[in-house]
Amino acid sequence: MMRPDLAPPIDKTVALQAAEYFFVLRAPEATKADIEACARWRAAAPEHERAWQHAQDISRKFGMVPGHLANATLGRHQGQARRQAVKTLALLLVAAPAGWMTWHSQPARAWRADYRTATGERMEVVLDDGSKVTLNTQSAIDVAFDGTQRLVRLIDGEILIETAADKGAASSGRYRPFLVETAEGQLRALGTRFIVRQNDDFSRLAVLEGRVEINRFGARKGDLPDSAPTVVAAGEQTRFSAHDIVEKRPLDPHADSWLQGELYASDMRLDDFLAELQRYRRGILRCDPAVASLRIAGVFQLKDTEQVLHSLPNALPVNVRYRTRYWVTLVPSG
């Protein structure tokens, strides 16, 4: 028998079929007809059986399916959550034997997150305690509430948090802190409304109301450093990495403008402006180095990024050059 690490990748269509049967047979309403249909499918081709065995291996190694996807096995009619579970298991089957690395990659974590938004999309989520989380474009979070804490993990993008009083405290007599975890540290809300954004190497925090306590992670993620936490009050903002916290600054008055679908620019470099606009637009958006340092100011409506691009030559000496509809470069005019 060929070693698994030398076997060719499983066909994507077969992987999706195997993942579908995997969840069908683990649903409480699985029937004898479902079992027989799966058996016929497995016997129809050696590749089917190989995909099925890989699914069982993943189940044994990771405990059904890692993380919250186990919830999708509770029924076949759970809509988006179940479809996401099927697709994620299929991804692991195709990626095996590198599936575990694929599973832990940042794009895969965002793809299987509890809540996520697409490019240009915003979403408001009301949590079990009544707190609200608004996700900006291309954002993803996981939510983990238990008897000791209320935790939101920001995997990617930007969120606005409006905390509510802990409903569970009245019955249990134990207050559960509201925490937000980023790649660089953990934030503790002190009765507040605040924005958190995950960048490549640091996190940004802007406090609109109340206070937020920052505890940075140490050299190893999950280890909090011995240094005292930093408290950021309403009207302040900062950014932090695992190594340091930038000095607090007055809050940008337009920090939450994305909630109204607006992008504010105040003497912003053109390349920085385009990088921000890119978050709300599919495809590639670039600028020639010759115009990168031009400055721009104004209020721009994010619901129509095409119109934003068309308006730039009226304000700056630039032309908008389309290689394709989704590949745009700003170049010097003339």
TITORMAR-552383 format. One record per residue: residue number from 0; residue in one letter; x, y, z of N, C-alpha, C in turn. Coordinates in steps of 0.05 Angstrom, whole numbers. Layout:
N
> num	residuo	nX	nY	nZ	caX	caY	caZ	cX	cY	cZ
> NUM	a	X	Y	Z	X	Y	Z	X	Y	Z
...
! end
This chain:
334
> num	residuo	nX	nY	nZ	caX	caY	caZ	cX	cY	cZ
> 0	m	17	-24	0	0	0	0	18	25	0
> 1	m	10	45	-16	25	70	-17	24	85	9
> 2	r	47	95	18	48	111	42	30	135	39
> 3	p	15	143	60	-4	166	58	10	192	49
> 4	d	36	196	59	49	221	52	59	222	23
> 5	l	58	198	10	67	197	-18	43	195	-37
> 6	a	19	191	-27	-5	188	-43	-12	215	-56
> 7	p	-24	214	-80	-32	239	-93	-55	252	-77
> 8	p	-58	279	-80	-80	292	-66	-107	281	-73
> 9	i	-126	282	-55	-153	273	-60	-167	294	-77
> 10	d	-182	285	-97	-197	302	-114	-216	319	-98
> 11	k	-219	345	-105	-236	363	-89	-265	354	-89
> 12	t	-275	345	-111	-303	336	-112	-308	312	-94
> 13	v	-289	293	-95	-291	270	-77	-288	278	-48
> 14	a	-271	297	-42	-268	306	-14	-293	319	-4
> 15	l	-307	334	-21	-332	346	-12	-354	325	-7
> 16	q	-354	304	-25	-374	283	-21	-368	268	5
> 17	a	-342	262	10	-335	248	35	-343	265	60
> 18	a	-338	291	58	-345	308	81	-375	309	85
> 19	e	-390	310	64	-419	310	66	-429	285	80
> 20	y	-420	262	71	-428	237	83	-419	235	113
> 21	f	-395	246	118	-385	246	146	-405	259	165
> 22	f	-415	282	157	-434	297	174	-462	285	174
> 23	v	-470	275	151	-496	262	149	-499	239	169
> 24	l	-478	222	169	-480	198	186	-477	205	216
> 25	r	-467	229	223	-464	236	251	-487	253	261
> 26	a	-506	259	244	-529	274	253	-549	255	267
> 27	p	-563	265	287	-582	248	302	-603	236	284
> 28	e	-611	250	262	-632	240	245	-622	222	223
> 29	a	-596	213	224	-586	196	203	-603	170	202
> 30	t	-609	161	178	-626	138	174	-610	114	162
> 31	k	-623	91	161	-611	68	149	-605	73	120
> 32	a	-623	88	107	-619	94	78	-593	111	75
> 33	d	-588	129	94	-564	145	93	-539	127	95
> 34	i	-540	108	114	-517	90	117	-512	73	92
> 35	e	-534	63	80	-531	47	56	-521	64	33
> 36	a	-530	89	31	-521	106	9	-491	112	12
> 37	c	-482	116	36	-453	121	41	-437	96	34
> 38	a	-447	72	41	-433	47	35	-431	43	5
> 39	r	-452	49	-10	-451	47	-39	-431	67	-51
> 40	w	-430	91	-40	-411	111	-50	-383	102	-45
> 41	r	-377	91	-21	-350	82	-15	-341	59	-33
> 42	a	-360	42	-40	-353	18	-56	-350	25	-86
> 43	a	-359	49	-93	-360	56	-122	-333	61	-134
> 44	a	-313	69	-117	-286	75	-127	-266	74	-105
> 45	p	-242	65	-110	-221	65	-89	-216	93	-78
> 46	e	-218	113	-95	-213	141	-86	-234	149	-66
> 47	h	-258	139	-68	-279	145	-49	-272	134	-21
> 48	e	-263	109	-22	-256	96	4	-232	109	16
> 49	r	-213	118	0	-189	131	11	-197	158	24
> 50	a	-215	173	12	-225	198	23	-240	193	49
> 51	w	-256	171	49	-271	165	73	-253	158	97
> 52	q	-232	142	91	-213	134	112	-198	159	123
> 53	h	-191	177	105	-178	202	114	-196	217	132
> 54	a	-222	219	126	-241	233	143	-242	220	171
> 55	q	-241	193	171	-241	180	197	-215	185	213
> 56	d	-193	187	198	-167	193	212	-168	221	224
> 57	i	-179	240	210	-182	267	220	-200	267	245
> 58	s	-221	252	243	-240	250	266	-226	239	291
> 59	r	-209	218	287	-196	206	310	-174	224	321
> 60	k	-159	238	303	-137	255	312	-147	280	326
> 61	f	-168	292	316	-176	318	325	-202	318	342
> 62	g	-212	295	348	-236	294	364	-261	302	348
> 63	m	-269	285	329	-291	290	311	-281	309	289
> 64	v	-283	335	294	-271	355	277	-262	377	297
> 65	p	-239	389	293	-229	408	313	-248	431	319
> 66	g	-248	440	344	-262	464	352	-292	463	349
> 67	h	-304	485	342	-333	489	343	-347	474	321
> 68	l	-332	462	301	-345	448	279	-360	423	289
> 69	a	-352	413	313	-367	390	324	-397	396	327
> 70	n	-403	422	331	-431	430	333	-447	424	308
> 71	a	-433	424	285	-447	420	260	-457	391	256
> 72	t	-446	373	273	-455	345	271	-482	341	285
> 73	l	-493	361	298	-518	358	312	-542	356	294
> 74	g	-539	364	269	-562	362	251	-554	370	223
> 75	r	-569	361	204	-562	366	176	-576	391	166
> 76	h	-591	405	182	-606	429	173	-597	454	187
> 77	q	-571	457	193	-561	480	207	-550	501	189
> 78	g	-557	500	164	-551	521	145	-522	527	141
> 79	q	-515	553	144	-488	562	138	-467	548	154
> 80	a	-472	544	180	-452	531	197	-445	504	187
> 81	r	-466	489	179	-461	462	169	-446	462	142
> 82	r	-454	480	124	-440	482	99	-411	489	102
> 83	q	-406	507	121	-379	514	128	-363	491	138
> 84	a	-376	475	156	-362	451	167	-355	432	145
> 85	v	-373	427	126	-368	408	104	-344	418	88
> 86	k	-344	444	81	-323	455	65	-296	454	79
> 87	t	-296	459	105	-271	458	120	-260	430	122
> 88	l	-277	411	127	-267	383	128	-256	375	101
> 89	a	-270	383	79	-260	377	52	-233	390	48
> 90	l	-229	414	58	-203	427	56	-181	411	69
> 91	l	-187	400	93	-168	384	107	-162	358	92
> 92	l	-182	346	79	-178	322	64	-160	327	40
> 93	v	-164	349	26	-148	355	3	-119	362	11
> 94	a	-116	375	35	-90	384	43	-74	363	57
> 95	a	-86	341	66	-72	320	80	-48	310	64
> 96	p	-24	305	77	-20	303	106	-13	330	119
> 97	a	-14	351	104	-7	377	116	-32	391	127
> 98	g	-53	376	131	-78	387	139	-78	402	165
> 99	w	-62	393	185	-62	406	211	-49	434	208
> 100	m	-28	436	192	-16	462	187	-36	481	173
> 101	t	-50	469	153	-70	484	139	-92	494	158
> 102	w	-100	476	176	-121	482	195	-114	506	213
> 103	h	-88	508	220	-80	529	238	-71	555	224
> 104	s	-70	555	197	-62	579	183	-83	601	187
> 105	q	-74	626	186	-92	648	192	-116	649	172
> 106	p	-112	645	146	-135	646	128	-155	624	134
> 107	a	-145	600	141	-164	578	148	-179	584	174
> 108	r	-165	596	194	-179	603	218	-201	624	213
> 109	a	-195	643	196	-216	663	189	-239	650	174
> 110	w	-233	631	157	-254	618	141	-273	603	158
> 111	r	-263	590	179	-281	573	196	-290	587	221
> 112	a	-285	613	223	-292	629	247	-322	628	252
> 113	d	-330	633	277	-358	634	285	-373	655	269
> 114	y	-361	678	265	-373	700	250	-352	712	233
> 115	r	-358	718	208	-339	731	190	-354	747	169
> 116	t	-340	767	158	-352	784	137	-335	783	112
> 117	a	-348	787	89	-334	788	64	-324	816	58
> 118	t	-311	820	36	-301	846	28	-325	865	24
> 119	g	-323	888	38	-344	908	36	-369	903	53
> 120	e	-369	881	68	-392	874	85	-388	882	114
> 121	r	-410	889	127	-410	894	156	-432	877	169
> 122	m	-427	869	194	-446	851	208	-447	859	237
> 123	e	-472	860	248	-475	864	277	-484	838	290
> 124	v	-471	830	311	-477	805	325	-484	812	354
> 125	v	-506	802	364	-514	805	392	-506	779	407
> 126	l	-489	781	426	-479	758	441	-499	749	463
> 127	d	-493	726	475	-512	714	494	-516	732	518
> 128	d	-497	749	525	-500	767	548	-512	793	542
> 129	g	-519	797	516	-530	823	507	-510	842	496
> 130	s	-484	836	498	-464	853	486	-466	851	456
> 131	k	-457	872	443	-458	874	413	-430	875	402
> 132	v	-426	861	380	-401	862	365	-408	869	336
> 133	t	-397	891	325	-400	898	297	-375	892	283
> 134	l	-376	875	262	-353	868	246	-351	886	222
> 135	n	-327	897	218	-322	912	194	-315	893	171
> 136	t	-309	904	148	-302	888	124	-279	869	130
> 137	q	-280	845	117	-259	825	119	-251	819	148
> 138	s	-270	815	165	-265	810	193	-275	783	201
> 139	a	-263	772	223	-271	745	232	-266	743	262
> 140	i	-285	731	277	-283	728	305	-293	700	314
> 141	d	-282	690	336	-293	667	350	-303	677	377
> 142	v	-324	664	387	-336	672	412	-335	648	431
> 143	a	-324	652	455	-322	630	475	-331	640	502
> 144	f	-356	635	509	-367	642	535	-368	617	552
> 145	d	-359	619	577	-361	596	595	-368	607	623
> 146	g	-363	591	644	-370	599	671	-352	619	683
> 147	t	-329	624	671	-309	642	683	-303	667	667
> 148	q	-310	667	641	-303	690	624	-321	692	600
> 149	r	-322	716	588	-335	721	563	-312	730	544
> 150	l	-306	713	525	-282	717	508	-290	719	479
> 151	v	-279	740	466	-282	743	437	-253	743	426
> 152	r	-248	726	407	-222	724	394	-224	738	367
> 153	l	-208	759	363	-207	773	338	-186	760	320
> 154	i	-195	746	300	-177	731	282	-166	749	261
> 155	d	-183	766	250	-175	783	228	-194	807	227
> 156	g	-184	830	217	-201	853	212	-205	871	236
> 157	e	-229	882	238	-235	903	257	-263	900	268
> 158	i	-266	905	294	-292	902	307	-297	925	326
> 159	l	-323	931	330	-331	950	351	-347	934	372
> 160	i	-339	937	397	-351	923	419	-368	942	436
> 161	e	-392	935	443	-409	949	462	-416	929	483
> 162	t	-403	930	506	-407	910	527	-433	915	542
> 163	a	-445	893	552	-469	894	568	-462	882	595
> 164	a	-479	887	615	-475	875	641	-478	844	639
> 165	d	-462	830	654	-462	801	652	-488	789	664
> 166	k	-505	778	646	-530	767	654	-526	742	672
> 167	g	-504	728	666	-499	703	682	-491	709	711
> 168	a	-482	733	717	-472	739	744	-495	738	764
> 169	a	-519	746	756	-542	746	774	-548	719	785
> 170	s	-547	698	768	-554	671	777	-530	657	790
> 171	s	-506	662	780	-483	647	791	-469	662	814
> 172	g	-474	688	816	-460	703	836	-431	708	829
> 173	r	-423	701	805	-395	705	797	-394	722	772
> 174	y	-378	745	774	-376	762	751	-356	751	731
> 175	r	-364	750	706	-346	740	685	-335	764	669
> 176	p	-309	768	669	-298	791	654	-302	788	624
> 177	f	-305	811	611	-308	811	581	-280	816	570
> 178	l	-270	796	554	-243	797	543	-243	796	513
> 179	v	-225	810	501	-220	808	472	-191	801	467
> 180	e	-187	779	453	-160	770	448	-152	775	419
> 181	t	-128	787	416	-116	791	390	-90	774	388
> 182	a	-76	776	366	-51	761	364	-30	771	383
> 183	e	-32	796	392	-11	808	409	-18	810	439
> 184	g	-43	806	446	-50	809	474	-79	805	480
> 185	q	-86	812	504	-114	808	514	-124	834	525
> 186	l	-148	842	517	-160	866	527	-183	860	546
> 187	r	-184	874	568	-205	871	588	-222	896	588
> 188	a	-248	892	581	-266	915	580	-275	923	608
> 189	l	-275	949	614	-283	959	639	-308	976	635
> 190	g	-330	963	627	-355	977	622	-352	997	599
> 191	t	-353	988	574	-342	1005	554	-353	1000	526
> 192	r	-344	1018	508	-349	1016	479	-323	1022	465
> 193	f	-313	1004	449	-286	1007	438	-283	992	412
> 194	i	-262	1000	397	-256	988	371	-229	975	373
> 195	v	-227	951	362	-202	936	360	-197	928	331
> 196	r	-172	932	322	-165	925	295	-140	908	295
> 197	q	-140	886	281	-117	868	279	-101	874	254
> 198	n	-76	884	257	-58	888	235	-38	865	233
> 199	d	-20	866	214	-2	844	210	16	839	235
> 200	d	27	860	246	46	857	268	38	871	294
> 201	f	14	883	294	6	897	318	-25	899	319
> 202	s	-35	907	342	-64	911	345	-69	941	352
> 203	r	-92	951	342	-99	978	348	-123	978	367
> 204	l	-124	997	385	-146	1000	404	-155	1029	405
> 205	a	-181	1034	402	-192	1061	404	-216	1059	423
> 206	v	-215	1074	445	-236	1073	466	-255	1096	463
> 207	l	-280	1090	457	-301	1110	454	-315	1117	480
> 208	e	-319	1097	497	-332	1101	523	-318	1082	543
> 209	g	-318	1090	569	-307	1072	590	-277	1070	589
> 210	r	-267	1047	596	-238	1041	596	-233	1013	587
> 211	v	-208	1008	577	-200	982	568	-172	977	579
> 212	e	-168	953	591	-142	946	601	-127	928	581
> 213	i	-102	934	575	-86	919	556	-66	902	571
> 214	n	-66	876	566	-46	857	576	-33	844	552
> 215	r	-8	851	547	6	840	524	15	811	528
> 216	f	15	796	506	26	769	508	56	770	509
> 217	g	68	750	522	97	748	524	109	736	499
> 218	a	133	724	502	147	712	479	131	689	468
> 219	r	117	675	485	100	653	475	71	662	478
> 220	k	56	659	456	28	667	457	13	653	479
> 221	g	-2	667	495	-16	656	517	-3	662	544
> 222	d	23	669	543	37	677	567	36	708	570
> 223	l	24	717	591	22	746	595	47	756	609
> 224	p	59	778	600	84	788	612	79	797	641
> 225	d	102	801	655	100	809	683	95	839	686
> 226	s	98	854	665	94	883	666	65	889	673
> 227	a	61	912	686	34	920	694	17	925	669
> 228	p	-9	920	670	-26	926	647	-28	956	642
> 229	t	-35	963	618	-39	991	610	-69	996	607
> 230	v	-79	1017	620	-107	1024	618	-111	1047	599
> 231	v	-128	1044	579	-134	1064	559	-162	1074	565
> 232	a	-165	1100	568	-191	1112	576	-206	1123	552
> 233	a	-231	1129	556	-247	1141	535	-234	1166	523
> 234	g	-235	1168	497	-222	1191	484	-192	1186	478
> 235	e	-183	1161	481	-155	1155	476	-153	1131	457
> 236	q	-130	1129	443	-125	1106	426	-95	1100	427
> 237	t	-89	1075	420	-61	1067	420	-59	1042	402
> 238	r	-34	1033	399	-29	1007	386	-8	993	401
> 239	f	-9	966	400	10	951	416	18	925	401
> 240	s	43	916	407	53	891	397	58	873	421
> 241	a	70	850	416	77	833	439	100	844	455
> 242	h	114	864	444	138	875	457	134	902	470
> 243	d	116	919	459	112	945	471	85	957	464
> 244	i	79	979	477	55	994	473	62	1022	465
> 245	v	52	1032	442	57	1059	433	44	1079	452
> 246	e	56	1101	456	44	1122	474	16	1129	465
> 247	k	-1	1131	485	-30	1137	479	-32	1165	466
> 248	r	-52	1167	448	-57	1192	434	-87	1198	436
> 249	p	-94	1223	430	-123	1230	430	-138	1214	409
> 250	l	-162	1207	414	-178	1190	396	-183	1204	370
> 251	d	-180	1190	348	-187	1200	322	-218	1204	322
> 252	p	-227	1228	317	-256	1232	318	-272	1216	297
> 253	h	-258	1205	277	-271	1190	256	-264	1160	258
> 254	a	-256	1152	282	-248	1124	285	-270	1104	279
> 255	d	-295	1112	283	-318	1094	278	-334	1102	253
> 256	s	-321	1117	235	-336	1126	211	-344	1102	193
> 257	w	-330	1080	195	-337	1057	179	-364	1046	186
> 258	l	-374	1052	209	-401	1043	216	-422	1056	199
> 259	q	-416	1080	189	-434	1094	170	-425	1090	141
> 260	g	-406	1073	137	-397	1067	110	-381	1090	98
> 261	e	-366	1104	115	-350	1127	106	-320	1123	112
> 262	l	-304	1133	94	-275	1134	98	-266	1163	99
> 263	y	-255	1171	122	-245	1199	124	-215	1199	119
> 264	a	-206	1219	103	-178	1223	98	-171	1252	105
> 265	s	-150	1255	121	-142	1282	128	-112	1284	123
> 266	d	-105	1297	101	-77	1299	93	-63	1272	93
> 267	m	-76	1252	82	-66	1225	81	-50	1220	55
> 268	r	-28	1205	58	-13	1197	34	-31	1180	16
> 269	l	-27	1183	-10	-44	1169	-29	-40	1139	-26
> 270	d	-15	1129	-22	-12	1100	-20	-25	1089	5
> 271	d	-25	1105	27	-39	1096	52	-69	1097	47
> 272	f	-79	1117	33	-107	1119	27	-116	1094	11
> 273	l	-101	1087	-10	-108	1064	-26	-107	1038	-11
> 274	a	-88	1036	8	-86	1012	24	-111	1009	41
> 275	e	-122	1031	51	-146	1031	67	-170	1025	49
> 276	l	-171	1037	26	-194	1032	8	-194	1003	-2
> 277	q	-170	991	-4	-168	964	-14	-183	944	4
> 278	r	-185	951	30	-199	933	49	-228	929	41
> 279	y	-239	949	26	-268	948	20	-273	942	-10
> 280	r	-252	934	-24	-254	930	-53	-241	904	-61
> 281	r	-254	888	-77	-243	863	-87	-221	869	-108
> 282	g	-201	852	-110	-181	854	-130	-156	868	-120
> 283	i	-140	879	-139	-115	891	-133	-117	921	-138
> 284	l	-107	937	-119	-108	966	-121	-80	976	-114
> 285	r	-67	988	-134	-39	996	-130	-36	1025	-139
> 286	c	-12	1036	-132	-6	1062	-140	23	1065	-148
> 287	d	28	1079	-170	55	1084	-180	71	1099	-158
> 288	p	97	1091	-154	113	1105	-133	115	1135	-138
> 289	a	112	1143	-163	115	1171	-170	92	1188	-157
> 290	v	70	1176	-151	47	1191	-139	41	1182	-111
> 291	a	56	1163	-100	50	1152	-74	49	1172	-51
> 292	s	66	1193	-53	68	1213	-31	48	1236	-34
> 293	l	32	1236	-55	12	1257	-57	-7	1256	-34
> 294	r	-18	1279	-26	-35	1280	-2	-64	1284	-10
> 295	i	-82	1271	5	-110	1272	-2	-127	1277	24
> 296	a	-149	1291	21	-167	1297	43	-195	1295	33
> 297	g	-214	1287	50	-242	1286	42	-256	1263	56
> 298	v	-282	1262	50	-299	1240	61	-308	1224	37
> 299	f	-305	1197	38	-310	1180	15	-330	1158	23
> 300	q	-349	1152	6	-370	1133	11	-360	1105	3
> 301	l	-359	1087	22	-347	1061	17	-366	1042	2
> 302	k	-391	1049	0	-410	1031	-14	-404	1031	-44
> 303	d	-389	1050	-54	-383	1051	-83	-354	1059	-86
> 304	t	-336	1039	-84	-307	1045	-86	-300	1053	-115
> 305	e	-316	1044	-134	-311	1052	-162	-314	1082	-165
> 306	q	-334	1093	-153	-338	1122	-155	-316	1137	-140
> 307	v	-306	1126	-118	-284	1138	-104	-259	1140	-123
> 308	l	-253	1118	-137	-231	1119	-155	-235	1139	-177
> 309	h	-259	1141	-188	-264	1159	-210	-262	1189	-201
> 310	s	-265	1193	-175	-264	1221	-165	-235	1230	-160
> 311	l	-216	1212	-158	-189	1220	-151	-175	1238	-172
> 312	p	-178	1233	-198	-166	1252	-217	-176	1280	-215
> 313	n	-199	1285	-203	-210	1312	-199	-196	1326	-176
> 314	a	-183	1311	-159	-170	1322	-135	-140	1321	-137
> 315	l	-129	1303	-153	-100	1299	-154	-91	1295	-183
> 316	p	-66	1301	-188	-55	1297	-216	-50	1267	-221
> 317	v	-70	1252	-223	-68	1223	-227	-88	1214	-248
> 318	n	-82	1191	-260	-101	1177	-277	-106	1149	-265
> 319	v	-129	1138	-270	-136	1112	-260	-133	1093	-284
> 320	r	-115	1074	-282	-110	1055	-304	-120	1027	-296
> 321	y	-137	1016	-314	-148	990	-309	-134	969	-327
> 322	r	-121	950	-314	-111	927	-329	-134	907	-333
> 323	t	-150	903	-312	-175	889	-313	-194	904	-294
> 324	r	-219	896	-292	-237	909	-274	-227	907	-245
> 325	y	-213	886	-238	-204	882	-211	-174	886	-207
> 326	w	-161	898	-227	-132	904	-225	-129	933	-233
> 327	v	-126	951	-213	-126	980	-218	-101	992	-207
> 328	t	-89	1011	-223	-65	1025	-214	-69	1055	-219
> 329	l	-61	1071	-199	-61	1100	-202	-34	1108	-212
> 330	v	-33	1124	-233	-8	1132	-246	-9	1163	-249
> 331	p	14	1175	-254	15	1204	-258	-2	1212	-283
> 332	s	-16	1234	-281	-32	1243	-303	-14	1252	-326
> 333	g	-24	1250	-351	-9	1258	-374	13	1239	-382
! end
